Amino acid sequence: MKTVLVNKLKFKKNLSMIEQFAIKDFLFQWVGQPTEGLDDFLPLDYTDDVFAKLEAKQESSFLINGDEHFRYVTITEDNQIVIGYLDSNKELKHRIISLDEIN
C-alpha cells in the first residue's frame, strides 16, 4: 500500500450501488476471500457525511499490517481505492491499494 496525504486526495461525495459492490468485491479479494463472506468478516456501513465511504462498524477491529486498525474504504474521483486506518498512535492515515496487493 502506498501512504498518501489526505489533502492530495479528492473523495467522491456519494457512491453508486455499483461502486459500493465493486469496492466490497475488491476488499473481499484483498483480505483473502474469507469463507464466512465479507459482511460477516468485516461488516461495513455506507456513510456519506463528509465524503462517501464504506465504514467499519464500531465493534469491528480488523487489523492491517499488525497494529493498524481498519476504519473505512472509499474511492477517489480518479477511481483509486483508498483505505482509511488508525495507526499505533491512533492517528488517521490513508493508503491507496493497488491491484498487485491482492493474493
Buried (B, 14 or more C-beta within 10 A) or exposed (E): BEEBEEEEBEBBEEBEEEBBEBBBEBBBBBBEEEEEEBEEBBBBEEEEEEBBBBBBEEEBEBEBEEEBBBBBBBBBEEEBBBBBBBEEEEEEBBBBBEEEEBE
